[in-house]
Amino acid sequence: MYQRFAAIFALILALCSVNAVADSDLAKQLSNPVSDLISVPFQHNWDNRVGPIEGGRKYTLNIQPVIPISISENWNLISRTILPVISQEAIFPGSGDQTGLGDTVQSLFFSPKQPTAGGITWGAGPAFLLPTGTEPLLGTEKWGAGPTGVVLKQAGPWTIGTLANHIWSFAGDDNRADVNSTFIQPFLAYNTPTSWTFTVQTESTYDWETEQWNVPVHFLVGKVFKVGKQTYQVTAGPRYYAESPDGGAQDWGFRLAWVMLFPKSK
């Protein structure tokens, strides 16, 4: 299955190569989670061997609009939304199939428009968990909130940084488990002059209720290009689960992301 999606990724790049333009600046902005760039990623994730007997399958489409808003001469407010659309089957014996929305995570980062004297870019603010899951097995049925932050440095073609949040539930269905989780995403990206991006990152989550880690490590290759007047980035690559909670995905997964970019006119 993963070879099929790799072939699709190669075909997309081949079809777009005629109109592709090297835009390393846009590629570098995409490596910065709080850059002053409107983007709308559609992130496709496939996982096999899900569940306690490793017999399940799961597909998640994360719709992730990123919208920077200028709130003063020196500060931006960056809105980052993650709305998952999930299709899963047999994630545990007798669970059947589910398709619908998962819970939404809404983050707001207050971020200086310019890096510090030492070249550090940062942002901080609140994160919210919204119980938008359309089926019990697709969401927590809990409202949650907590702090989020990101810090990074861009030097030449390199970007290195970490994004993190912690969310506690404060309302919702009393019969459902409380949410008390920490998310940590360290990332390292290399951007080429021809707008290719090579990224290694983890998207680790620690559940303080179950005392378990979920640690997928991603190896991603991306390319910025234009089709007509619209700018895009396509990114693809495998992920390896260095650690997975009971009932989680095992070993390997795959990601293919299609990003629409809306750079400011100069």
RATA-V771422 format. One record per residue. N is the residue number from 1. RES is the residue in one letter. SS is DSSP state (h for helix, s for strand, l for the rest). PHI is phi in degrees with one decimal (NA if undefined). PSI is psi in degrees with one decimal (NA if undefined). Layout:
{{N & RES & SS & PHI & PSI} {N & RES & SS & PHI & PSI}}
This chain:
{{1 & M & l & NA & -44.2} {2 & Y & h & -65.8 & -32.7} {3 & Q & h & -63.6 & -33.9} {4 & R & h & -64.3 & -44.7} {5 & F & h & -70.8 & -31.9} {6 & A & h & -64.3 & -38.4} {7 & A & h & -65.9 & -38.9} {8 & I & h & -62.0 & -43.3} {9 & F & h & -59.2 & -45.9} {10 & A & h & -63.8 & -38.4} {11 & L & h & -65.6 & -41.5} {12 & I & h & -59.0 & -44.8} {13 & L & h & -65.8 & -37.8} {14 & A & h & -65.4 & -42.0} {15 & L & h & -66.3 & -31.8} {16 & C & h & -92.7 & -6.9} {17 & S & l & -64.4 & -26.9} {18 & V & l & -63.6 & -38.3} {19 & N & l & -102.6 & 4.2} {20 & A & l & -67.5 & 143.1} {21 & V & l & -128.2 & 142.3} {22 & A & l & -77.1 & 117.7} {23 & D & l & -136.0 & 77.1} {24 & S & h & -67.1 & -26.5} {25 & D & h & -65.0 & -43.8} {26 & L & h & -64.9 & -41.2} {27 & A & h & -61.0 & -39.5} {28 & K & h & -69.2 & -38.0} {29 & Q & h & -61.7 & -37.2} {30 & L & h & -66.9 & -23.1} {31 & S & l & -76.3 & -8.9} {32 & N & l & -106.9 & 112.1} {33 & P & l & -63.7 & -17.4} {34 & V & l & -119.9 & 32.1} {35 & S & l & -73.5 & 161.9} {36 & D & l & -86.3 & 64.4} {37 & L & l & -144.2 & 123.8} {38 & I & s & -76.9 & 128.4} {39 & S & s & -143.3 & 150.9} {40 & V & s & -130.9 & 91.8} {41 & P & s & -80.1 & 143.2} {42 & F & s & -118.7 & 102.1} {43 & Q & s & -104.3 & 114.1} {44 & H & s & -97.5 & 129.8} {45 & N & s & -129.6 & 128.9} {46 & W & s & -118.4 & 135.0} {47 & D & s & -136.2 & 136.4} {48 & N & s & -112.0 & 172.1} {49 & R & s & 56.0 & 49.7} {50 & V & s & -96.5 & 139.3} {51 & G & l & 107.6 & 171.2} {52 & P & l & -64.6 & -26.9} {53 & I & l & -107.8 & 11.2} {54 & E & l & 56.8 & 36.3} {55 & G & l & -109.9 & 2.4} {56 & G & s & -96.6 & 167.0} {57 & R & s & -133.8 & 149.7} {58 & K & s & -147.2 & 133.8} {59 & Y & s & -123.2 & 131.4} {60 & T & s & -129.3 & 123.9} {61 & L & s & -102.3 & 112.2} {62 & N & s & -95.3 & 118.2} {63 & I & s & -94.8 & 119.2} {64 & Q & s & -132.3 & 67.3} {65 & P & s & -65.6 & 137.0} {66 & V & s & -120.4 & 118.8} {67 & I & s & -128.4 & 111.9} {68 & P & s & -84.6 & 137.9} {69 & I & s & -126.6 & 123.3} {70 & S & s & -76.0 & 121.2} {71 & I & l & -111.3 & -8.1} {72 & S & l & -166.0 & -177.9} {73 & E & l & -64.2 & -28.5} {74 & N & l & -115.2 & -6.9} {75 & W & s & -129.1 & 143.9} {76 & N & s & -113.8 & 152.0} {77 & L & s & -111.2 & 118.7} {78 & I & s & -103.4 & 118.6} {79 & S & s & -96.1 & 122.8} {80 & R & s & -124.9 & 119.1} {81 & T & s & -115.1 & 139.3} {82 & I & s & -124.6 & 109.5} {83 & L & s & -113.4 & 109.0} {84 & P & s & -88.7 & 137.8} {85 & V & s & -112.4 & 120.3} {86 & I & s & -120.5 & 139.4} {87 & S & s & -131.3 & 122.1} {88 & Q & s & -141.5 & 156.6} {89 & E & s & -146.6 & 140.3} {90 & A & l & 53.0 & 44.6} {91 & I & l & -73.6 & -17.3} {92 & F & l & -154.2 & 159.5} {93 & P & l & -55.5 & 127.0} {94 & G & l & 84.4 & 2.8} {95 & S & l & -77.5 & -21.5} {96 & G & l & 72.3 & -155.7} {97 & D & s & -114.2 & 146.8} {98 & Q & s & -137.3 & 139.7} {99 & T & s & -140.4 & 131.4} {100 & G & s & 164.0 & -161.8} {101 & L & s & -86.8 & 145.2} {102 & G & s & -96.3 & -170.3} {103 & D & s & -75.4 & 143.7} {104 & T & s & -91.6 & 137.5} {105 & V & s & -112.3 & 120.8} {106 & Q & s & -113.4 & 120.0} {107 & S & s & -115.6 & 144.4} {108 & L & s & -128.5 & 120.5} {109 & F & s & -112.5 & 123.3} {110 & F & s & -88.1 & 119.0} {111 & S & s & -136.3 & 132.2} {112 & P & s & -60.2 & 144.2} {113 & K & l & -70.6 & -25.5} {114 & Q & l & -117.5 & 145.6} {115 & P & l & -63.0 & 163.6} {116 & T & l & -69.2 & 173.6} {117 & A & l & -59.3 & -27.2} {118 & G & l & -89.1 & 6.1} {119 & G & l & 84.1 & 16.9} {120 & I & s & -91.3 & 131.0} {121 & T & s & -106.9 & 136.1} {122 & W & s & -147.4 & 163.4} {123 & G & s & -157.8 & 151.0} {124 & A & s & -153.0 & 153.6} {125 & G & s & 171.8 & -160.2} {126 & P & s & -95.2 & 155.9} {127 & A & s & -126.4 & 143.9} {128 & F & s & -128.3 & 139.9} {129 & L & s & -104.4 & 121.9} {130 & L & s & -112.6 & 126.1} {131 & P & l & -78.9 & 72.9} {132 & T & l & -92.7 & 3.5} {133 & G & l & -58.0 & 132.1} {134 & T & l & -91.1 & -8.2} {135 & E & l & -140.9 & 150.5} {136 & P & h & -54.7 & -35.7} {137 & L & h & -82.2 & -1.2} {138 & L & h & -106.1 & -7.3} {139 & G & l & -150.8 & 175.4} {140 & T & l & -92.1 & -17.6} {141 & E & l & 57.0 & 35.7} {142 & K & s & -131.3 & 146.4} {143 & W & s & -92.7 & 139.0} {144 & G & s & -144.6 & 164.4} {145 & A & s & -159.2 & 162.7} {146 & G & s & 172.5 & -177.9} {147 & P & s & -86.1 & 154.7} {148 & T & s & -139.7 & 154.7} {149 & G & s & -160.6 & 159.4} {150 & V & s & -144.2 & 142.0} {151 & V & s & -140.0 & 137.6} {152 & L & s & -156.5 & 164.1} {153 & K & s & -137.2 & 135.1} {154 & Q & s & -114.7 & 122.2} {155 & A & s & -134.6 & 113.1} {156 & G & l & 60.8 & -130.7} {157 & P & l & -83.6 & -1.7} {158 & W & s & -99.3 & 143.5} {159 & T & s & -130.5 & 127.7} {160 & I & s & -134.5 & 136.7} {161 & G & s & -175.9 & -174.9} {162 & T & s & -145.9 & 136.1} {163 & L & s & -115.3 & 139.4} {164 & A & s & -148.5 & 156.4} {165 & N & s & -152.8 & 164.6} {166 & H & s & -137.4 & 131.4} {167 & I & s & -125.3 & 129.8} {168 & W & s & -111.9 & 141.2} {169 & S & s & -81.1 & 146.2} {170 & F & s & -130.9 & -6.1} {171 & A & s & -162.2 & 166.9} {172 & G & s & 130.1 & -163.3} {173 & D & l & -66.1 & 118.7} {174 & D & l & -66.7 & -18.4} {175 & N & l & -84.7 & -6.6} {176 & R & l & -97.6 & 154.2} {177 & A & l & -63.0 & 144.3} {178 & D & l & -66.4 & 153.3} {179 & V & l & -101.9 & 126.4} {180 & N & s & -152.6 & 84.3} {181 & S & s & -135.5 & 146.7} {182 & T & s & -112.6 & 130.7} {183 & F & s & -113.2 & 130.0} {184 & I & s & -132.0 & 126.3} {185 & Q & s & -129.4 & 83.5} {186 & P & s & -74.7 & 143.5} {187 & F & s & -144.2 & 148.8} {188 & L & s & -136.5 & 123.9} {189 & A & s & -129.4 & 146.2} {190 & Y & s & -124.9 & 123.3} {191 & N & s & -107.9 & 131.4} {192 & T & l & -93.3 & 163.2} {193 & P & l & -62.9 & -18.0} {194 & T & l & -99.6 & 21.2} {195 & S & l & 70.0 & 23.7} {196 & W & s & -85.6 & 147.2} {197 & T & s & -131.2 & 130.1} {198 & F & s & -115.5 & 122.8} {199 & T & s & -129.1 & 138.9} {200 & V & s & -121.4 & 129.0} {201 & Q & s & -154.7 & 157.0} {202 & T & s & -115.3 & 156.4} {203 & E & l & -128.9 & 69.6} {204 & S & s & -84.4 & 139.6} {205 & T & s & -128.4 & 132.2} {206 & Y & s & -113.7 & 122.4} {207 & D & s & -93.4 & 111.7} {208 & W & l & -74.8 & -17.2} {209 & E & l & -76.2 & -43.4} {210 & T & l & -98.3 & -9.4} {211 & E & l & 57.0 & 49.5} {212 & Q & s & -133.2 & 146.5} {213 & W & s & -98.8 & 148.7} {214 & N & s & -125.6 & 115.1} {215 & V & s & -129.0 & 82.7} {216 & P & s & -85.2 & 133.7} {217 & V & s & -108.5 & 124.0} {218 & H & s & -104.5 & 140.9} {219 & F & s & -122.6 & 106.7} {220 & L & s & -123.9 & 144.3} {221 & V & s & -124.4 & 129.2} {222 & G & s & -129.9 & 158.5} {223 & K & s & -143.7 & 130.1} {224 & V & s & -91.9 & 137.5} {225 & F & s & -156.6 & 169.5} {226 & K & s & -119.5 & 143.4} {227 & V & s & -123.3 & 108.3} {228 & G & l & 66.4 & -127.0} {229 & K & l & -95.8 & -6.9} {230 & Q & s & -91.6 & 134.8} {231 & T & s & -100.1 & 139.8} {232 & Y & s & -134.6 & 164.1} {233 & Q & s & -132.0 & 136.7} {234 & V & s & -117.2 & 134.7} {235 & T & s & -133.2 & 140.9} {236 & A & s & -151.1 & 156.7} {237 & G & s & 165.1 & 166.4} {238 & P & s & -84.9 & 164.7} {239 & R & s & -133.0 & 146.5} {240 & Y & s & -117.8 & 131.7} {241 & Y & s & -87.5 & 99.4} {242 & A & s & -66.8 & -31.1} {243 & E & s & -151.9 & 143.5} {244 & S & l & -139.5 & 143.1} {245 & P & l & -73.3 & 167.4} {246 & D & l & -56.9 & 125.7} {247 & G & l & 85.5 & 1.4} {248 & G & l & -86.8 & -176.8} {249 & A & s & -70.6 & 151.5} {250 & Q & l & -119.6 & 144.0} {251 & D & l & 64.7 & -90.0} {252 & W & s & -124.3 & 150.2} {253 & G & s & -142.4 & -175.1} {254 & F & s & -145.3 & 145.4} {255 & R & s & -129.3 & 137.0} {256 & L & s & -133.3 & 119.4} {257 & A & s & -119.3 & 137.0} {258 & W & s & -119.1 & 118.9} {259 & V & s & -117.9 & 127.0} {260 & M & s & -94.3 & 129.8} {261 & L & s & -112.6 & 142.2} {262 & F & s & -130.6 & 74.2} {263 & P & l & -67.1 & 152.5} {264 & K & l & -70.7 & 141.7} {265 & S & l & -69.3 & 139.0} {266 & K & l & -99.2 & NA}}
